[in-house]
Amino acid sequence: MYTMHDLFDLEHTLAKDYLSQFTYPWEALKGIKDMILALGPTLGEDYEEREEHVWVHKTAKVFPSAYLGSPCIIGPNTEVRHCAFIRGSALIGADCVVGNSVELKNVILFDHVQTPHYNYVGDSILGYYSHMGAGSITSNVKADKQLVIVKNGEETMETGIKKFGAMLGDHVEVGCNAVLNPGTVIGRNSNVYPTSCVRGVVAENSIWKNDGTVAAKK
């Protein structure tokens, strides 16, 4: 339930060819920067290189107060709002929203992703039509600074990486002020209640409730 193809329809990102190389999505985190640097020069005349290694589609709307760090790609019809802070190594797809005071770092946002209000998303991949409610964040480093382990019930999988936020499958909804702990993987079409503290693997078509219980969607 947490392989690349379990979570994502790769037809909805410019990173399709890159991501298709990997079995597990977190394996892609280490190479996002290099992938963007290679992809940017191939994008064609519909993209403007506004600064070195910063490619923005001509239909995107970027507010003057937003910061676009290198390297990054901003897709068609995407809106980057007031005081957004894109630190770099960010591939943002088509029809996305990067909102007020949102910070992005080492991420892939598929098409139609919304991070609209006060979100931090680091070392993460957000699938097609996924949405993070106001104030929800990905926590990407463990308090003990050890390597992140993905936990699915009694099963554990070592990732070998220190910085790993969350993998959100297609059509995932994360409620306001939720915290997604390092190594969180949420399957397609699942919901997270507001103010939840989420960790481990959440199956597709599920609802994660505030007390940590998980219910199947009906």
C-alpha positions in Angstrom: 0.0 0.0 0.0 3.0 2.3 0.0 4.9 1.8 -3.2 5.2 4.5 -5.7 2.4 3.2 -7.9 0.1 2.4 -4.9 0.2 6.1 -3.9 0.4 8.1 -7.1 -0.8 8.4 -10.7 2.4 9.5 -12.3 0.6 10.9 -15.3 0.0 14.1 -13.2 3.6 15.3 -12.7 6.5 16.5 -14.8 8.6 14.1 -12.6 6.9 11.0 -14.1 10.1 9.6 -15.7 12.1 10.3 -12.6 9.7 8.8 -10.1 9.0 5.7 -12.1 12.6 4.5 -11.4 11.8 3.9 -7.7 9.8 1.2 -5.8 9.2 3.3 -2.7 8.5 7.1 -3.0 11.0 8.2 -0.3 13.8 6.8 -2.4 13.3 9.8 -4.7 13.9 12.4 -2.1 17.7 12.4 -2.4 17.7 13.3 -6.1 15.0 15.9 -6.4 17.5 18.8 -6.8 19.4 17.1 -9.6 16.2 16.1 -11.3 14.9 19.7 -11.4 18.3 21.0 -12.7 18.1 18.4 -15.5 14.4 19.0 -16.3 14.3 22.8 -16.2 16.3 23.4 -19.5 14.0 21.0 -21.4 10.7 22.8 -20.5 10.4 24.9 -23.6 9.2 28.4 -24.4 6.1 28.3 -22.1 8.5 28.6 -19.1 10.6 31.6 -18.2 13.8 31.2 -16.3 13.3 34.2 -14.1 16.5 33.7 -12.2 19.2 31.0 -12.6 17.5 27.6 -12.2 14.1 29.1 -11.4 11.6 28.2 -14.1 8.1 29.7 -13.9 5.3 28.9 -16.4 4.0 32.0 -18.2 0.5 31.4 -16.8 1.6 31.1 -13.2 0.9 33.9 -10.8 3.7 34.7 -8.4 3.1 37.5 -5.8 5.9 40.0 -5.6 6.6 39.1 -2.0 7.1 35.4 -2.6 10.6 34.0 -2.6 11.6 31.4 -5.2 14.8 29.6 -4.3 16.9 27.7 -6.7 16.3 25.3 -8.2 12.5 25.2 -8.6 9.8 24.8 -11.2 6.4 26.4 -11.0 3.8 24.9 -13.3 0.9 26.3 -15.4 -1.9 28.2 -13.7 -0.3 27.8 -10.3 -0.5 30.6 -7.7 2.3 31.4 -5.3 0.9 33.8 -2.8 2.1 36.5 -0.5 5.2 35.7 1.5 5.5 32.1 0.3 9.0 30.8 0.9 10.1 28.2 -1.6 13.6 27.4 -0.3 14.6 25.3 -3.3 14.5 21.9 -4.8 10.8 22.2 -5.3 8.8 20.9 -8.3 5.4 22.4 -8.2 2.9 21.1 -10.8 0.0 22.7 -12.7 -3.0 24.4 -11.0 -1.5 24.3 -7.5 -1.7 26.8 -4.7 1.2 27.7 -2.5 -0.3 30.1 0.0 0.5 32.8 2.5 3.6 32.1 4.5 3.9 28.5 3.2 7.4 27.1 3.2 8.5 24.4 0.8 11.8 22.5 0.7 12.9 19.5 -1.3 9.4 18.5 -2.5 7.4 17.4 -5.4 3.8 18.7 -5.6 1.7 16.9 -8.2 -0.9 18.8 -10.3 -3.8 20.4 -8.4 -2.1 20.2 -5.0 -3.1 22.9 -2.4 -0.9 24.0 0.4 -2.8 27.3 0.9 -2.3 28.6 4.5 0.7 28.5 6.8 2.0 25.1 5.9 5.5 23.7 6.1 6.2 20.9 3.7 9.7 19.5 3.6 11.3 16.4 2.1 7.9 15.2 1.0 5.8 14.2 -2.0 2.2 15.3 -2.3 0.0 13.5 -4.8 -2.6 14.6 -7.3 -5.4 16.7 -5.8 -4.0 16.3 -2.3 -4.7 19.2 0.1 -3.2 20.4 3.4 -5.5 22.3 5.7 -4.5 25.6 7.3 -1.5 25.2 9.7 -0.9 21.5 8.9 2.8 20.6 8.6 5.2 17.8 7.8 7.7 17.1 10.5 10.8 15.9 8.6 13.4 15.2 11.2 13.1 12.9 14.3 13.7 14.4 17.7 16.6 12.0 18.3 18.0 12.8 14.8 18.1 9.1 13.9 17.3 7.7 10.4 13.6 7.6 9.6 11.8 4.3 9.7 8.4 3.7 8.1 6.0 1.8 10.3 3.0 -0.2 9.2 1.6 -1.9 12.2 4.2 -4.4 13.3 6.1 -4.1 10.0 8.9 -1.7 9.8 11.0 -0.5 6.8 14.3 1.3 7.1 14.6 4.2 4.7 18.3 5.1 5.3 17.6 8.8 5.3 17.5 11.4 8.1 15.1 13.9 6.5 11.8 12.5 5.4 8.5 14.2 6.0 5.4 12.6 4.5 4.1 10.9 1.4 0.5 11.9 0.6 -1.2 9.7 -2.0 -3.6 11.1 -4.6 -6.7 12.9 -3.2 -5.6 12.9 0.4 -7.2 15.5 2.7 -5.2 16.7 5.7 -7.2 18.7 8.3 -6.2 22.0 9.8 -3.2 22.1 12.3 -2.4 18.4 11.8 1.2 17.2 12.3 2.5 14.5 10.0 5.5 13.0 11.8 8.6 11.8 10.0 8.0 8.8 7.8 4.2 9.3 7.5 2.7 7.6 4.4 -1.0 8.2 3.7 -2.8 6.1 1.1 -5.0 7.4 -1.7 -8.4 9.0 -0.9 -7.8 9.1 2.9 -8.6 11.9 5.3 -6.9 13.2 8.4 -8.9 14.9 11.1 -7.9 18.4 12.2 -5.3 18.7 15.0 -4.3 15.1 14.6 -0.7 13.8 15.2 -0.1 11.2 12.5 2.6 8.7 12.2 3.2 5.5 10.2 1.2 4.2 7.3 -2.4 5.1 6.8 -4.2 2.8 4.4 -6.0 4.1 1.4 -9.7 5.0 1.7 -9.3 5.6 5.5 -10.0 8.3 8.1 -7.4 9.1 10.7 -9.2 10.5 13.8 -7.9 12.8 16.5 -7.4 9.9 19.0 -5.2 8.0 16.5 -7.9 5.5 15.6 -8.4 4.7 11.9 -11.7 4.0 10.3 -12.5 2.7 6.8 -14.4 5.1 4.6 -17.9 4.0 3.8 
